Amino acid sequence: MRLMTALLAVPLLAVACTSSHNNNRRIQVAGTRPGPCSSGQLGVFAVANGGGGAMVGEFALRNNGLARCTLQGRPVVSLLGTNRRPLDVQTEGVTPARRLRLLPQSVASVHFQWRNWCRLAFPPRVTMKLALPHGGGSISARMAVGRPRCDSPKDPSTLSVDPFQPSS
């Protein structure tokens, strides 16, 4: 009876299942450090607008999972054209990476700025691919974007990507 009373006095820990990028199930015990966010638990939408000759926009990432997760490090964004071939664009990181905890249903964003497209050919559709750090998988979003203005034909086309930020 004493053992039964002791077992009943032990607090129960809540568990939640989240899907990782390889479709395995992970169990997160409440009160532990959240694991890295995976592409399987994040809903995404991307927005791009012209601004001062550049294409400026953001990926908004919502945690659709049941548990909090962490976005840590710098996202890698690439631009893909026809047949998912990478466009000739150099990626630049502007500010230091940060660690961001993302609660269920909360949103984080990744801002980007694409400048100086001087090639004559331009694909009718551009796919933006965001690779999550720490093996979190990748997320792609198709966009019908205009091309950035050509400001300097001798310089490369560049894509500046900010770190993960809390969405306002």
C-alpha positions in Angstrom: 0.0 0.0 0.0 2.9 2.3 0.8 4.3 1.7 -2.7 1.0 2.4 -4.3 0.7 5.7 -2.4 4.2 6.7 -3.4 3.4 5.9 -7.1 0.3 8.0 -7.0 2.2 10.9 -5.6 4.6 11.0 -8.5 3.6 13.8 -10.9 2.6 12.7 -14.4 4.5 14.3 -17.3 2.6 15.3 -20.4 3.9 14.0 -23.8 3.2 15.3 -27.3 4.2 13.7 -30.6 5.6 15.7 -33.4 6.6 14.6 -36.9 10.2 15.0 -37.9 11.4 15.5 -41.5 11.9 11.7 -41.9 8.3 10.9 -40.8 9.5 9.2 -37.6 7.7 10.1 -34.4 9.5 11.9 -31.6 8.2 12.2 -28.1 8.9 15.4 -26.2 8.4 15.3 -22.5 7.0 18.6 -21.1 9.6 20.6 -19.3 12.5 19.4 -21.4 14.4 21.5 -23.9 12.5 21.6 -27.2 14.1 19.9 -30.2 14.8 21.5 -33.5 11.8 22.5 -35.7 11.3 20.2 -38.7 9.8 20.9 -42.0 7.0 18.4 -41.3 5.7 20.5 -38.4 6.0 24.0 -40.0 3.4 25.6 -42.2 4.9 28.2 -44.5 3.8 31.0 -46.7 6.2 33.4 -48.6 5.5 36.9 -49.7 7.6 38.9 -52.1 7.3 42.5 -53.3 9.4 44.8 -55.3 11.2 47.5 -53.3 13.8 50.0 -54.6 14.8 47.7 -57.5 15.0 44.6 -55.2 12.6 41.8 -54.5 11.9 42.0 -50.8 9.9 39.5 -48.8 9.7 37.0 -46.0 9.0 33.3 -45.2 6.4 33.1 -42.4 6.8 29.8 -40.6 4.0 28.6 -38.2 4.5 25.8 -35.8 1.6 23.4 -36.7 2.9 20.8 -34.3 1.7 19.9 -30.8 5.0 20.8 -29.1 7.3 23.8 -29.0 10.4 23.5 -31.1 13.6 25.6 -31.7 14.8 27.4 -34.7 18.5 27.9 -34.2 21.2 28.9 -36.7 20.8 30.5 -40.0 18.3 29.3 -42.6 19.7 28.6 -46.1 17.5 30.1 -48.8 18.1 29.2 -52.5 16.3 30.4 -55.6 15.3 27.7 -58.2 14.1 28.3 -61.7 12.9 26.0 -64.5 13.4 22.2 -63.7 14.3 23.3 -60.1 17.8 24.3 -61.3 19.5 26.9 -58.9 19.6 30.4 -60.3 23.0 32.1 -60.4 22.6 34.0 -57.1 25.1 34.5 -54.3 23.6 34.2 -50.8 24.7 36.6 -48.0 24.0 36.5 -44.3 23.6 40.0 -42.9 23.1 39.7 -39.2 24.2 37.0 -36.7 22.1 33.9 -36.3 19.9 33.6 -33.2 18.0 30.9 -31.3 14.2 31.2 -31.3 11.7 29.0 -29.4 8.5 28.5 -31.4 5.4 27.5 -29.4 2.6 25.6 -31.1 0.6 27.9 -33.4 3.2 30.7 -33.1 4.9 32.2 -36.1 8.5 33.1 -36.9 9.8 34.8 -40.1 12.8 34.9 -42.3 13.3 38.2 -44.3 15.1 38.2 -47.6 16.2 40.7 -50.2 17.2 39.7 -53.8 19.2 42.3 -55.8 20.9 42.9 -59.1 19.5 40.4 -61.7 21.4 41.3 -65.0 20.8 38.2 -67.1 18.5 38.5 -70.1 16.7 35.2 -69.4 14.4 35.0 -66.4 12.2 32.0 -65.5 8.4 32.5 -65.5 8.3 31.0 -61.9 10.8 31.1 -59.2 10.7 28.5 -56.3 12.3 29.6 -53.1 13.7 26.7 -51.0 14.4 27.3 -47.3 16.6 24.6 -45.7 16.2 24.4 -41.9 19.4 24.0 -39.8 20.2 20.8 -37.8 18.7 18.4 -40.3 15.2 19.9 -40.1 14.5 19.3 -43.8 13.5 21.9 -46.3 10.4 23.9 -47.3 9.7 25.1 -50.8 7.4 27.9 -51.9 6.6 28.8 -55.5 6.4 32.5 -56.3 5.5 34.5 -59.3 8.0 37.3 -58.7 9.4 39.9 -60.9 13.0 40.1 -61.4 15.2 42.5 -59.4 16.5 45.5 -61.3 20.0 45.3 -62.8 22.1 47.9 -61.0 25.6 46.7 -61.8 26.1 44.3 -64.7 29.6 43.4 -63.5 28.5 42.4 -60.0 26.7 39.1 -59.1 23.0 38.8 -58.2 22.7 38.5 -54.4 20.2 37.2 -51.9 20.5 38.6 -48.4 18.9 36.4 -45.8 18.2 37.4 -42.2 18.1 35.0 -39.2 14.8 33.6 -37.8 12.8 36.4 -36.0 9.6 36.4 -34.0 6.8 37.4 -36.3 5.0 40.6 -35.3 
